[in-house]
Amino acid sequence: MATQPQRSANSIPELAPEREVRWPKRTKAKLANGLEIILLESHTIPKFHGELYFRSGNAFAASHGTALAEMAATMVRTGTSQHSSREIEEHLRGLGADLSVNAGQDNSSISFAGLSDHAEPLLQLVNELAREATFPAAEFERERRQKLEEVKLERTQPGFLASERLRKVLFGGHPYSQISPTEEQVAAYTREELQSVYRDFYTPENAILILVGDFDAASMQRSAETVFGNWTGKKPAVPESAKPPVPKGRRVYLVDLPGSVQTQILCGCHAITRKHPDWIKLGLTNSLYGGAFNSRLVMNIREDKGYTYSPRSGVNPLRQYGYFSISAAVRNDVVAASLTEIFYEIDKLRSLLVPQAELLDAQNYLTGVFSMGLATQSGLLSQISTLALNDLPDDYLETYRDKVRALKPEDVLSAARTYFNSANMQIIVVGDRKQIESQAALFGDLEVFSAAGVRLS
């Protein structure tokens, strides 16, 4: 049998030059009622995708209750002054369209997609949902029961419990510390509270409409003006909020889940928002540390040591503040060993320059993922939404790849030393206290909580 020729490393072809990204022209407008509109033509398929964003979310409503904006968003499509929930669903099927209403910490949104030929009827439905939702009593009780079941389930999920505890540690009295209500809080929700949030948040002065798809921008702008032009409502006042605490020294917070066969590790510290001039530099540094499949953290505790299947790190930008986090679900017997390697890789990145070849791989990854995200209408919409909601410079997307390419090993070292705050990293471990407490205590002063959030010691 003939043997196959061996391919040497030198025979592997080099990557081809990156293709130029041809950005569709962006059309911007602002209606007399304050509604901002951004349009991008993308003629790849005969569809269009849209988002009607409202610049208020759970954090804005926190003084009245936890996750009220999220619950209000759930109720928006359950009925309007013109249509019942069933009629709304039938109308969407008739248009061949998809629609959802969501809310996060800083924004609420109506997301939709449909055939370009049915653009104006779909916009009419979006307009109706934004202005005429009635929050039917029967639907409210049904959605509240569903939310109660979700909240109960969350309390059994290690990932949720770790995220909840980290946010409380990093943000204290700031609304960002609240990520989910308790059962008691859900039981206390009222239709009137949700309607108040809806009236305050869903206004044209607080909104931005972004549409990407197979349409003529001038015609689509006329349709948007026709549909949304007589909508009225002011921007809500920005509530005052407490500044987050500044943790000093490493501390460990153990959430006890008796009988758990593995431990969820989550470490974090304060970072920056997308508007910060170091955002791209920090993004590349995170990619090198644990934000990509071939990153140092993955190669260490997954590929080399087999402690976990899916370690990762991320920079989490909120509107007012941001934070850096590292997560891994590991076997109970390797909690201390995993934390040791997590901090070893952080401190190594804070101490030594990254080799040029490794830096180039990370740059290729970031720019490649960015380019792939522009191949679809929904990907374009996501990028334009990031630009608009964070008030980034108009040329941010067009210059992003060049800025990533321009970064040097010294930039990575600087970002790691500035934002990977090893000495003051807060450590969350969720698992069986009996099996992991002695390991966790090696890394800092220890506090123990129940899954319900009650401090045990």
Sequence and secondary structure as in RCSB ss.txt:
>XXXX:A:sequence
MATQPQRSANSIPELAPEREVRWPKRTKAKLANGLEIILLESHTIPKFHGELYFRSGNAFAASHGTALAEMAATM
VRTGTSQHSSREIEEHLRGLGADLSVNAGQDNSSISFAGLSDHAEPLLQLVNELAREATFPAAEFERERRQKLEE
VKLERTQPGFLASERLRKVLFGGHPYSQISPTEEQVAAYTREELQSVYRDFYTPENAILILVGDFDAASMQRSAE
TVFGNWTGKKPAVPESAKPPVPKGRRVYLVDLPGSVQTQILCGCHAITRKHPDWIKLGLTNSLYGGAFNSRLVMN
IREDKGYTYSPRSGVNPLRQYGYFSISAAVRNDVVAASLTEIFYEIDKLRSLLVPQAELLDAQNYLTGVFSMGLA
TQSGLLSQISTLALNDLPDDYLETYRDKVRALKPEDVLSAARTYFNSANMQIIVVGDRKQIESQAALFGDLEVFS
AAGVRLS
>XXXX:A:secstr
        GGGS             EEEEE TTS EEEEEE  SSSEEEEEEEES  TTTTTTT TTHHHHHHHH
HTTBBSS BHHHHHHHHHHHT EEEEEE SS EEEEEEEEGGGHHHHHHHHHHHHHHB   HHHHHHHHHHHHHH
HHHHTT HHHHHHHHHHHHHHTTSGGG  S  HHHHHH  HHHHHHHHHHHS GGGEEEEEEESS HHHHHHHHH
HHHTT                  S EEEEEE TT SEEEEEEEEE   TTSTTHHHHHHHHIIIIISTTSHHIII
IIIIT SBS  EEEEEE SS EEEEEEEEEEGGGHHHHHHHHHHHHHHHHHS   HHHHHHHHHHHHHHHHHTTS
SHHHHHHHHHHHHHTT  TTHHHHHHHHHHT  HHHHHHHHHHH  GGG EEEEEE HHHHHHHHGGGSEEEEEE
TTS B  
